[in-house]
Amino acid sequence: MTLTLNQALLLVLVLCGVAAVAVFIVLALQLKKTAAEAEKTLVEYRELAKNLQILDQTIKDKLEILSQTLEAARKTARDVSRTTFWLSARAFRPAVKWWPLLTPVLRYVWRKWKQRKEDRNV
C-alpha cells in the first residue's frame, strides 16, 4: 500500500505534534519540580532573612554598648591624663626640692615599721 503525498504529510505532522506534546509534557513536569524547589528555597530564604534581621539588630545593640564603653574609657583616660598632669605640675615638681630631706626619713620609718612587723610575727 502506497501513501499519497497528503497522507505522508499528515503522518509527519501527527508525529511532530506527538513529539511536541511529549516535549511539552516533560517540560511542564520539570517546570513543576522547579517551582516546588523554588518554593522551598523561598521559604529558606525568608527564614534566613529573618535570622539576618535578628543578627543585625543584635549587632546594632552590641555596637551601641561598645560605643558607650568606648566613651566611658575615653572619659576615664582624659581624667587620668588630667590627674597625672596636675600631680606632675602641682605636687611632684614642687616636692623635688624636699625629696633629698624626705627620703632618709621615709627609709628610717619603713625599716622601723618592718622591724615591728617582724617582731610581732616571731
trRosetta pair geometry for C-beta under 8 A, 3 or more apart (Angstrom, degrees):
i j d omega theta_ij theta_ji phi_ij phi_ji
3 7 4.4 -130 -167 91 94 121
3 8 4.9 116 123 -59 127 86
3 11 7.2 -32 -160 -7 154 140
4 7 4.7 93 53 9 77 104
4 8 7.0 -141 94 -6 38 88
5 8 5.7 -54 -146 36 32 111
5 9 6.3 29 156 -16 65 106
6 9 5.9 -55 -146 39 29 109
6 10 6.2 31 153 -19 64 108
7 10 5.6 -53 -144 38 31 113
7 11 6.3 35 153 -22 64 105
8 11 5.6 -52 -148 35 30 113
8 12 6.4 30 152 -17 64 104
9 12 5.6 -53 -147 37 33 110
9 13 6.2 33 154 -18 66 107
10 13 5.6 -54 -144 40 31 111
10 14 6.2 33 155 -21 65 105
11 14 5.8 -52 -145 35 29 110
11 15 6.3 28 155 -16 63 107
12 15 5.8 -56 -147 39 30 110
12 16 6.2 29 154 -17 65 107
13 16 5.7 -54 -144 39 31 111
13 17 6.2 33 154 -21 64 106
14 17 5.6 -53 -147 37 30 113
14 18 6.3 31 154 -19 65 103
15 18 5.7 -51 -145 35 31 110
15 19 6.3 30 154 -17 64 106
16 19 5.7 -55 -146 40 31 111
16 20 6.1 32 154 -21 65 107
17 20 5.6 -54 -144 37 30 111
17 21 6.3 29 156 -17 65 105
18 21 5.8 -55 -147 38 30 110
18 22 6.3 31 153 -20 64 107
19 22 5.6 -53 -146 37 31 113
19 23 6.3 29 154 -17 65 106
20 23 5.8 -53 -146 38 31 109
20 24 6.2 33 152 -20 64 108
21 24 5.5 -54 -145 38 31 114
21 25 6.3 34 154 -22 65 103
22 25 5.8 -52 -148 33 30 111
22 26 6.5 28 154 -15 63 105
23 26 5.8 -54 -148 39 32 110
23 27 6.1 33 152 -19 65 109
24 27 5.5 -55 -143 40 30 113
24 28 6.1 33 155 -22 65 106
25 28 5.7 -52 -145 35 30 112
25 29 6.4 30 155 -18 63 104
26 29 5.8 -54 -149 37 30 111
26 30 6.3 28 154 -15 64 108
27 30 5.8 -56 -146 40 30 110
27 31 6.1 33 153 -21 65 108
28 31 5.5 -53 -145 37 30 114
28 32 6.4 36 152 -23 63 103
29 32 5.6 -51 -150 32 32 113
29 33 6.6 31 152 -15 64 103
30 33 5.7 -52 -150 37 35 111
30 34 6.2 35 151 -19 66 107
31 34 5.5 -53 -144 38 32 113
31 35 6.3 36 154 -23 64 104
32 35 5.7 -51 -147 34 30 112
32 36 6.6 31 153 -19 62 103
33 36 5.7 -54 -151 34 32 111
33 37 6.4 30 152 -15 65 106
34 37 5.7 -54 -148 40 33 111
34 38 6.1 36 151 -22 66 106
35 38 5.5 -51 -144 36 32 114
35 39 6.4 37 152 -23 63 102
36 39 5.7 -50 -152 31 32 114
36 40 6.7 32 150 -16 63 102
37 40 5.7 -52 -150 36 35 111
37 41 6.2 34 152 -18 66 108
38 41 5.5 -54 -145 40 32 113
38 42 6.2 39 153 -25 65 104
39 42 5.6 -50 -147 32 30 114
39 43 6.7 32 153 -19 62 101
40 43 5.8 -54 -154 33 33 111
40 44 6.5 31 150 -16 65 105
41 44 5.6 -53 -149 38 35 112
41 45 6.2 37 151 -21 67 105
42 45 5.6 -51 -145 36 32 113
42 46 6.5 36 153 -22 63 102
43 46 5.7 -51 -152 32 31 113
43 47 6.7 31 151 -16 63 103
44 47 5.7 -55 -152 37 34 111
44 48 6.2 32 152 -17 67 107
45 48 5.5 -53 -143 41 33 112
45 49 6.1 37 154 -23 66 105
46 49 5.6 -52 -145 35 30 112
46 50 6.4 32 153 -19 63 103
47 50 5.7 -53 -150 35 31 111
47 51 6.4 29 152 -15 65 106
48 51 5.6 -54 -146 40 33 110
48 52 6.1 37 152 -23 66 106
49 52 5.4 -51 -145 36 31 115
49 53 6.5 35 153 -21 63 101
50 53 5.8 -51 -152 32 32 111
50 54 6.6 31 150 -16 63 103
51 54 5.6 -52 -150 37 35 112
51 55 6.2 36 151 -19 67 107
52 55 5.5 -52 -144 39 33 113
52 56 6.1 38 153 -24 64 105
53 56 5.5 -50 -145 34 31 114
53 57 6.4 31 155 -18 63 103
54 57 5.8 -55 -150 36 31 110
54 58 6.4 32 151 -19 64 106
55 58 5.6 -53 -147 36 32 113
55 59 6.3 33 154 -19 65 105
56 59 5.8 -53 -148 36 30 110
56 60 6.4 32 152 -20 63 105
57 60 5.6 -52 -148 36 32 113
57 61 6.4 34 152 -19 65 104
58 61 5.7 -54 -150 35 32 111
58 62 6.3 28 153 -16 66 106
59 62 5.7 -54 -145 40 32 110
59 63 6.2 34 154 -20 65 106
60 63 5.7 -54 -146 37 30 112
60 64 6.5 35 152 -23 63 103
61 64 5.7 -53 -153 31 32 113
61 65 6.6 29 151 -15 65 104
62 65 5.6 -53 -149 38 35 110
62 66 6.1 37 151 -20 66 107
63 66 5.4 -52 -142 39 33 114
63 67 6.2 37 155 -22 66 102
64 67 5.8 -51 -147 33 29 110
64 68 6.6 29 152 -16 62 104
65 68 5.7 -55 -153 37 33 111
65 69 6.3 33 150 -19 66 106
66 69 5.5 -53 -146 37 34 112
66 70 6.2 34 155 -19 67 105
67 70 5.7 -51 -144 38 32 111
67 71 6.3 35 154 -21 64 104
68 71 5.7 -53 -148 35 31 112
68 72 6.5 30 153 -17 64 104
69 72 5.7 -54 -149 37 32 110
69 73 6.3 31 152 -18 66 106
70 73 5.5 -52 -144 38 33 111
70 74 6.2 38 153 -23 65 104
71 74 5.6 -50 -147 34 31 114
71 75 6.5 31 153 -17 63 103
72 75 5.7 -52 -149 36 32 110
72 76 6.3 34 152 -20 65 106
73 76 5.6 -53 -145 37 32 113
73 77 6.2 34 155 -19 66 105
74 77 5.8 -53 -146 37 29 110
74 78 6.4 30 153 -19 63 106
75 78 5.6 -55 -149 36 31 112
75 79 6.3 29 154 -18 66 106
76 79 5.7 -56 -147 38 31 109
76 80 6.2 30 155 -18 66 106
77 80 5.7 -52 -144 38 31 111
77 81 6.2 35 154 -22 63 107
78 81 5.6 -54 -149 36 30 114
78 82 6.4 29 153 -17 64 105
79 82 5.7 -53 -147 37 32 110
79 83 6.2 32 154 -20 65 107
80 83 5.6 -54 -145 38 31 112
80 84 6.2 27 158 -15 66 106
81 84 6.1 -55 -144 38 28 105
81 85 6.3 28 155 -18 63 108
82 85 5.7 -56 -148 38 30 111
82 86 6.2 30 154 -20 65 106
83 86 5.7 -54 -147 36 30 111
83 87 6.3 29 155 -18 65 106
84 87 5.6 -51 -142 38 33 110
84 88 6.1 28 159 -15 66 107
85 88 6.0 -58 -144 41 28 105
85 89 5.9 13 162 -8 66 115
86 89 6.1 -64 -138 46 25 101
86 90 5.4 -15 177 15 67 121
86 91 7.6 51 132 -5 69 100
87 90 6.8 -65 -115 53 16 85
87 91 4.8 -37 -156 37 60 122
87 92 6.0 52 148 -15 77 103
88 91 7.5 -19 -54 51 11 80
88 92 5.2 -32 -128 42 44 123
88 93 6.5 61 164 -29 57 99
89 93 6.2 -12 -144 13 26 131
90 93 7.7 62 2 39 8 98
90 94 7.0 -21 176 5 35 120
91 94 6.9 -82 -158 43 15 97
91 95 6.1 0 162 -11 59 123
92 95 5.7 -67 -141 44 28 108
92 96 6.7 53 157 -51 64 87
93 96 5.9 -27 -157 -10 33 116
94 97 7.3 -50 177 20 45 101
95 98 5.2 -64 -163 45 62 110
95 99 6.5 84 140 -49 82 86
95 102 7.9 -23 -179 10 100 153
96 99 5.8 -30 -152 -2 37 119
97 100 8.0 -48 180 20 36 97
98 101 5.6 -66 -165 48 58 107
98 102 5.2 49 143 -22 88 118
99 102 5.6 -64 -129 46 30 105
99 103 5.7 41 171 -38 70 104
100 103 6.4 -38 -135 17 23 114
101 104 7.5 -66 -172 32 30 97
101 105 7.3 17 147 -7 62 116
102 105 5.7 -68 -156 43 41 112
102 106 6.0 39 153 -22 76 109
103 106 5.8 -57 -145 37 29 109
103 107 6.4 31 157 -20 65 105
104 107 5.6 -52 -146 35 34 114
104 108 6.3 36 155 -21 66 105
105 108 5.8 -54 -150 35 31 112
105 109 6.4 29 153 -15 65 107
106 109 5.7 -55 -145 39 32 110
106 110 6.1 36 154 -22 66 107
107 110 5.6 -55 -146 36 29 113
107 111 6.4 29 156 -19 65 105
108 111 5.9 -54 -149 35 29 109
108 112 6.5 25 155 -15 63 108
109 112 5.9 -58 -148 39 31 109
109 113 6.2 31 155 -20 66 109
110 113 5.8 -57 -146 37 28 111
110 114 6.2 27 156 -18 64 109
111 114 5.7 -57 -146 38 29 111
111 115 6.1 30 154 -21 65 108
112 115 5.6 -54 -144 37 30 112
112 116 6.4 32 155 -20 64 104
113 116 5.8 -53 -149 34 30 111
113 117 6.5 32 151 -21 63 105
114 117 5.6 -54 -151 34 32 114
114 118 6.5 30 152 -17 66 104
115 118 5.8 -52 -147 36 33 109
115 119 6.3 34 153 -20 65 106
116 119 5.6 -53 -145 36 32 112
116 120 6.5 33 154 -21 64 105
117 120 5.9 -56 -152 33 30 111
117 121 6.6 25 153 -17 64 108
118 121 5.8 -58 -148 37 33 109
118 122 6.5 29 158 -20 66 108
119 122 6.2 -58 -147 33 30 108
